[in-house]
Amino acid sequence: MGGKYICQYRFNEGEICGGGSRHPEGCSIHQKRRQRPSCKHEDCIRPTASGYGFCDWHVKNRMLALESCP
């Protein structure tokens, strides 16, 4: 399926879809999906829906670190 545009939807693994599209919003599969921002932690590309901006993995690690504090 060719097109004037290339779908820029980013999968959870960090790869881009790259499918052809006639719409700038993306291919027919991804044009209605909401893009989630990347985690704010350095060198992390995981998407997050958190209001704090961190992915689940970094939130869990932070919570474990806080629990171990005296």
C-alpha positions as CSV (number, residue, x, y, z in Angstrom):
1,M,0.0,0.0,0.0
2,G,1.7,3.1,-1.2
3,G,1.0,6.7,-0.3
4,K,2.2,10.2,-0.2
5,Y,3.0,10.1,3.6
6,I,4.8,7.6,5.8
7,C,3.2,6.5,9.1
8,Q,5.2,7.8,12.0
9,Y,3.4,5.7,14.7
10,R,6.0,4.5,17.3
11,F,5.5,1.0,18.6
12,N,6.3,0.2,22.3
13,E,9.7,-1.2,21.3
14,G,10.6,2.2,19.7
15,E,10.3,1.1,16.1
16,I,8.3,3.3,13.6
17,C,5.5,1.7,11.6
18,G,6.7,3.2,8.2
19,G,3.6,2.1,6.3
20,G,2.4,4.2,3.4
21,S,-0.6,6.5,3.8
22,R,-2.7,9.1,2.0
23,H,-3.2,11.0,5.2
24,P,-0.6,12.9,7.3
25,E,-2.1,11.4,10.5
26,G,-0.7,8.0,9.6
27,C,-1.7,4.7,8.0
28,S,-5.3,3.4,8.3
29,I,-4.4,1.2,11.3
30,H,-2.7,4.0,13.3
31,Q,-4.3,7.3,12.3
32,K,-6.8,7.3,15.1
33,R,-4.5,6.0,17.9
34,R,-3.3,8.5,20.4
35,Q,0.5,8.9,20.5
36,R,1.9,8.6,24.0
37,P,4.9,10.6,25.0
38,S,8.2,9.0,25.8
39,C,9.4,8.5,29.4
40,K,11.2,11.5,30.9
41,H,14.0,9.3,32.3
42,E,17.3,9.6,30.6
43,D,17.9,7.2,27.6
44,C,14.4,5.6,28.0
45,I,12.2,5.4,24.9
46,R,9.2,3.5,26.5
47,P,5.9,5.3,26.0
48,T,3.9,6.4,29.0
49,A,0.3,7.5,29.7
50,S,1.3,8.6,33.2
51,G,0.6,12.2,34.3
52,Y,4.1,12.3,35.8
53,G,5.8,11.4,32.5
54,F,7.6,8.3,33.6
55,C,7.0,4.7,32.3
56,D,5.7,1.9,34.6
57,W,9.2,0.4,34.9
58,H,10.8,3.6,36.3
59,V,7.8,4.3,38.6
60,K,8.1,0.8,40.1
61,N,11.8,1.2,40.6
62,R,11.4,4.6,42.2
63,M,8.7,3.2,44.6
64,L,11.0,0.3,45.6
65,A,13.8,2.7,46.3
66,L,11.5,4.9,48.5
67,E,10.3,1.9,50.5
68,S,13.9,0.8,51.3
69,C,14.7,4.2,52.8
70,P,14.7,4.4,56.6
